[in-house]
């Protein structure tokens, strides 16, 4: 009986995982008005980027966020050359810490589009509960992959998803 219950639990978890992935695949990128680091308005649904888009929610106070984005930074030029991917780093720093964002980004020489979400409007619209949270969006604005948290090697999984998207 315990084995049967265990097997049922595993099958249920796998089905839930697949259904969640399918729900995300059907989800569209919401339209939220944000600003870039220079204060220019940007509508998230109209990023005007061709090819796959990686959207990474992060904050200056989040060590795993910075590890993930710094690791991707080392690979980003190669990723862009191979896939045409664009990374958009969305800072959820609030009014108290948002002034640290340009200092950190410029110090690390990130070549990402960095958007500011100090009120958490885009974060809520995307269903982000904690950071880092990374999404992959196809050229039609469909969210096709989502990953929460960061561990070394996650960037390779993300790159594989980008390659899969490019091959379709």
N, C-alpha and C positions, 0 to 999 in steps of 0.2 A: 504493500500500500504506500509506504514511504517513497519507494522508487517511482511509482506511478505519479504520485503528487509532485515529486521532483521533476520528472520529465514534463508533466503538464506545465509546471512553472516555467521551465526553460522555453518550451514552445510558445507559451503566452508572451514571454519577454521578447522573443524573436519577432513574433507577429506585431507586437506593440512597436518595436523598433522600426520595422518596415512600414507600418502605417504612419508613424510619425514622419519618416523620411518622405513618404508619398504626399503627406499633407504639406510639408515644407516645399516640395517640388511645385505644388499648385499655387503657392503663395507668391503674390506680386510685391515688388519693392514699393513701399508706401511713399506718398508725396508729403514731405515735411520740409519746411523752410529752415535752413541752417545758415551759418556764416563760415567762411573760410578764415584762416588766421589773419587775413588783412581786412576782415570785416565785410567782405563782399557776399551778398546773398547767394545761396545755392539751394535749388530744389532737388531733393534726393531722388525723385522719380525722373528727373531730367538731367542726369549727370553728363549726358552727351558723350559717353565713352563707348567705344566699339570693342567688341570682344568681351571676354570674361572680366568681371569686377569682383575683387575681394573687398569686403567691408569688414573692418576690424574695430570693434568697440574697445576702448582702452582708457586709462587715466594715468596721470603722472605719479600718483601714489600707489599704483598697482605694479608690483615687481614682475609677476608672470606676464602681464601685458607688454611691458617693456622688453622682457626677454624674447617674447614671440616676435615682436616687430623688429627688434634689432637682429634677430636671426634671419628673418625674411629679408631684411635690408641687404644682408651679405649675398643673398641669392637672387634678389629682385631683378637685377639687370639681365641675368641669364633667363629668368622666367619670362620677362617681357619679350626678349628676343625670340624665344621659342614659342610663346603662346599669345602674345599681345595683351596679356593680363594687365589690369590697372588696380592698384591697391588704394583704397580710401580708408584712412585712419580717422575714426570718429571719437573725439575726446569727450568724455562725460564729466570732465572736471567742472566743478561748480564755480560760482562767482569768486569764491575765496582762492581757488587754485588755478583758475583758467589762465592767468597771466604767466604761469610757469610753462604752459604748453609750447609757445614759440621758442622759449629759451631751450627747452629740452630737444625739440624737433630740429632746430637749427644746429644745436651742439652735436647731434648725432648725424646730421646731414641727410636726413630722410628725404627721399624724392617722392614721397607719397602726397596725394591730395589730403590735407588735414582739415577736417570740419569740426566745428565746435557745437556741442549739444549741452550747454550748461543747465538747461531746464529739464533735460531728459525726454524731450518730446519724441525724437527719433528712436531713442532707446525703448520707450514704451511701445511705440508703433511697431517695432521689430520684435517685441516680446523678450527683450534682454533683461534678465534678472541680476546677473553679475558679470563682471569682466575678468579676463578677456572673453569675448564672444565674437566668433568669426563666421561670416557668411560668404557663400559664393553665389554670384548672380550671373545668369546667362545674358546674352545680348538682347533678349526680349524683356528683361526686367523681372524674370522669374527667379525666386530664391531656390537654388537646386541643392544646396548643402549648407549645413550649419554645424558648428563645433563650439563647445563651451570649455573654458579653461585652457591651460597650456602645459604640455610636457615635452621635453626634447624629443624630436622625431615627428611631432604633429605637423610641422611645416612640410614634411615629405608626403604625409597623407593628403594634405591640402593640395600640394602640387600634382599628385596623382589624380585628384578630382578635377583639377583644372585641365589636365591632359585629356581625361575622359570627356569633358565638356567640349574641348576643341575637336575631338575626333568625331563628334556627331554632326 
